[in-house]
């Protein structure tokens, strides 16, 4: 998506919205400062995509700027652990208790997992941008512009955008212009990667971030310019290439290959890692194409169905979202794809504009283990034995809609 220049109307909007703050931003900043001053353990737990990784990096670096230290950083392996907070991750991290556990780009739908975390002795804070469900997790603080009672006029941030607004309050006068630019590069990439609308706050964020990207001081981002110097002349292509590589990163010992790249301090090492992830991205593209072609053959036999509901045990979880995005553009139907393994299915959902996948899953939630996301892009986890009930419920729901 090409960056646009902000209009006078947007500048006037920004002047207006800056009088307001996202709900709990100030309280969250004060709690983090207290943790830093008290030398409490702080754990950052981020979703393993460009948005979650970018959110984690900028909050970690902001805390470091204030003299704080992060005790642990954890990214769940989507293939093994699924999306969001999970009990295996908590069991791995429980040796850090007591600690302030900050969930980034996830957590708003993890009601049961948050209860487990609290029983273990964690204090949980959630900074998220996904659609809240009927109930909110019982945590000390939630920062999410979509939660009830939030008066901030703009709601369509990426999680990294919400974290950036938090950091502005956290650092205040310590936010040097160079540091702001450095952060906004990652926030812009996260906003583009999560396909958030480039309007209002996001237009400002993406505009500033991409302008800074051309002269970035972050070795990982410089590496892509070194690999392909011509691409720097088109900042939008430059950004897309970085996102493509980062989305190809897999879990690695509770971390993520994209995180390791983006935090690498050696330009030489960053170039090597970037090339590796670009090669993986190409292989990933071929796999997604294969999945899409296979589903296309199945859809031809089910033309009367109101939804596309397909799964295979060999489909990698990380490929399901991109494959579903391609399919929904072609067939203009709600798409539910899943991987089935050991009696459990993890799925990705994409719906055409005007169809809300989260509301559909709320309607069918009795069959689901976990679910959540955005109206047009979401995910779910379900026991294999409940798949047919879920499918039937969805068909009934969308037939009425």
N, C-alpha and C positions, 0 to 999 in steps of 0.2 A: 504494500500500500504506500503510495507516494505521500511524502510530507507536504502539508500546505502551510502557507503563511497565515498567522492569525489576523482576523479582520478587526476593525474598530469595535464592532459589536462584541467580539470575543474579549477584547481588552476591557470593555465596560462590564461584561459579565464577571471577569476575573476580579475586578475592583470590588464588585458587589459581594462575591462569595467569600473573599478573604476576610470579611467582617465576621463570618461564621467559622466554626471549626467542626470537624468530624467528631461525632459523639465519642467521649472517653479518650480523645487524643492527649489532652493535657494530663489527665490522671495516669495514662499509660507512660507518658514521658517522665512524670514524677516518680512512678514506681520503678522504672528502669534506673533513674538517677539514684534512688535510694539503694537499689541492689548494687550499683557500682560503688557507692560510698561505703556501704556496709560489707564490701568484698564477698557478697553472696555468690553462690554458684548460679550461672546463667547458661541455659541450654537453648539453642536455636534449632527448631525442627521445621524444615521447609519441604514443600512439595518438590518433586524431582523433575520440574520442567523449567523453562527459561524464566518464568515469572517467579516461581518459588525460589529458585537458585539466586536470581537477581535480588529478590527481597532479602534473602539471608545474608548475602555479601554486603549490601549497603548498610543493613542494621549492625552487622558485625563490625564494619569499619567505623561507623558512627560511635559505637560503644568504645572502640579502641581509641578514638579521638578524645574521648572524655576520660581516658586512663583506665577504662574497664577491661576486663578479660572474659572471654567466652570459655566456659568449661568444656562444652561439647557441642558439636554440630552434627545433625543427623538428617539424612535424606532416605526415605523408605525406597526400597527396590520395588518398582511397580509390578514386575513380573512375579516376585515372591511374596510381597507384603500388601500389594494393592495401593489404593490412594488414601492419603490422610494418616491420622494417628492410628497406631495398632498396638495390640498387646505385646507382640514380640519385641517391638521397638522399646516399649516401656520396661520390659524385663531386662533388656540390654542396658538401659539408661538408669535403672533404679539404684545402682551403686552411687549415683550422684546426689541422691536425696539427702538433705533438703535442697531444693533448687527451684529457681524461677524458670519454668518451661514455657517458652514463647513459640506458639504455632503460627507459621507464616504461609499464606496461600492455602490453608487447610484448617480444619478444626470445627467449622461452624456446624457441620452435620455429625460430628463425633461425640454424641451424647454419652454412649456407654463407655467409650475409651477414656473420656475425660473423667468419668466417675472412678474408673480404675486408677488413673493417674493421681487423683486426689487421695484415694485410699493409700496409695504408696507413699504419699507425703510431698508430692509436687504441688507447687502453686502454678496454675495454668493461666496464661494470657493468650488470647486469640487475636491475630491481625489478619483479616481475611476480606475477600470481596465477593464470595459466592452467595447465592440466594439463601437466606436463612429459611429453615423449615418451620413447622408449626411450633416446635419448642427450641429454645436455645440451650447450649451446654451451660451447666452451672459452674462458672469460672469467675475469677476475681475481676477480670476486665475483658470486654470484647470491643475491638475497634473494627467496625464494618459499616460503611455508609448506607448499607441496605437494611440495617436492623431498625426495628421499630423505635420511633422517637428521635432518630437522627435528622437534624434540620439542615445539614449541608446540602445545597441545591444540586450538586453534581454527584451521581451515583455510579457512574460507569468506569471507575478506575480499574486498572489491573491491581493485583495485590501489591506490586512494587510501588505503584502510585500512592496507595494508602500508607505504605511504610515510609515513603518519601515525605509525605505530609507529617507523619509522626517524627521523623528525623529533623524536620524544620523546627518543630517545637522543642525537641530534645536538645539540639545543638544551639539553637538561637543565634547569638552573635558569634559563636565559634564555627558557624558554617561559612568558611572562606569561599570565595567565588570559584576557585580552582576545585575545591572539594565538591561544591554543588554541581559543577559541570561533570566531574568524574562520576558522581552518583547518577545524574540524569542520563548519562549514556546508557547505563544498565536499565534504568526505568523506562527509557524510550524503547529499548530492545524488547523488554518484557511486555510493554503495552502493545507493540506491533505483533509480537508472537502470540499473545492471547486474543488478538483480533478485537480489541476494545475500540469503540468508536473514537475517531480522532476529532473530537469536538471539545469546546470549553477547556477545562483543566488539561485534558489529554492533548489538545492541540498545542498548548504552551509547553507541556512536558516533552512531547515528541519533537517539536520544533527545536527547542534548546538542546535536547539530547543528541539529535542527529547532527546539528551544526558542530557540536563539540566532538563528535565521533571522528570527524575527518582529521583532527589533530590530537587524538587521544594519547594519554600518557600510560594507559593500562597495557602492559606487555601482551596480554592475550588478544586484545583487540588490534593492537599494532601488527600482530602476527599475520592476520588475514590480509592486511595491506601489503605485507612483505611477500606473501605467497602469490598475490595477484595485484600488483600495483595499479593496474588500469581500473580495477573495480572501485577504487577510492574516488574516482571522478563522478560516480553515481552513488550517492550516499544511501539511497534506498536499496540498491542491489547489494551494497556493502553490508547493510544491516541484515538483509535476508540471508546472505551467505553465513553470517555469524549465527543467526537463529537456527538455520538448517543444521549446522555442525553441532550446536549445543543440544538440540533436540535428539541427536543421535547418541548422546552420552548415556551410558548404562550405569546401574548401581555398582559401587565398588567399595566393599568393606564398610557399609553404612554411610558412605559418601557417594559422590556421583562424578563421572568423568568430566562433565561440563563444568561442574564447580571447581574441580582440580585445574582445569584449563584456565578458567576465568580468574583464579587467584594465583596463578603461576607468575613468579617475579622475573624469571629468566626469559628473555625474548627468544633465545635459541630453543629452549625447551618448549615454549609456547608454540612456536612454529611447528615443531615435531608433533605436538599433541593436536594442533589444529588440522594438520594434514591427515592425521589418523582419523579424526572425527569426520572430516569431509569425505574420506573414503567410506566410512561407515554409513554416512548419510546417503551416499549413492546406492549402497547395497540395500539400505532401508527403503529407498524409493522403488527399487525393483520388487521388493517384498510387498509393499503397499499395492503396487500395480497388479501383482499376482492375486492378492486378496480381492481387489476390486473386480478383476476379470472373473474370478470364481463366483463371486456374489452375483455379478451380472447374469451369469448362466442360470443361477437358481431363481433370480427374480423373473426371468422369462417364463418360468413354469408356474409363477404365482402372481400373475398380473392383476388379479382381482383383490389381492390383500391390501388393506389400508396402511399397513406398516411393513417395513423390512426388518425381519427378526432372524438373525443367522449367527451361528457360532461353530467353531472348530477347535480342537485341542492344540493344533499346531500354529494357530494364529497368535503371534506375539502381542501381548497386551498393549505395548507401546505403539503398535501399528494400527490399533482399532480406531482411535480418534481420527487420524488423518484419512484412513480408508472411508470411514463413515462420512466425513466432510465431502469427499469426492462423490460418494453415492447419493447423498441428499441433494447435491446440486443437479445431478442427472435425473433422478426419479421424483423429486419434489414430494417425498413421503418421509415420515419419521423413521429414522434408522437406529436399530438397536443391534450392536454387534458384541459378541462375547467370546472369551476364551474359557474353555472348561477343563479343569484339572483337579483330580483328587476329590471329586464331588462338589467343588466350589467353582462358580463362574464369576469372572470379572468382566465388566462390560463398559462400552462407550456409547454415548447417545448423541445424535445430531438431528435437529428438526428444522423444517423450513420456517421462515419468518412467520410470526403469527401463531405458531404452535409451541406451547410451553412444556418442555420435557420434564422440568422439575414438578410442575403441577400434576402431570400425568403420573409420575412416580409417587407423589404424595397420595394420589388416589389409589395406587396399587401397592402401597408401602407394607401391607401386612405380609407380603411374600418376600420382601427384601431384607437383607442383612444390613447394608448401608447404601446410601445414595446421596446425590447432591450435585450442585454445579450451577450452571447458567440456564436460562430458558432454552437457548438454542444449542448448548454444548454441556453435556453432563456425563456422569458415570454411575455405575451401580455394582453391587456385589450381592450374589444370591446363591443359595444352595441349588445344586443341579436338579434335585427332586422337585423344586418349586418353579422351574422354568416354564412349564406349560401353563400353570396357573397365572404366572406373570404375563405371559404372551396373551392369553385369553382376556385378561383384565385390560391390557393395553388396547387390544382390538376394540373391545366394548367402549373404552374411553374415547378413542379417536373416531369411532363411527358416529358417536353423538356429537363430537366437536366438528 
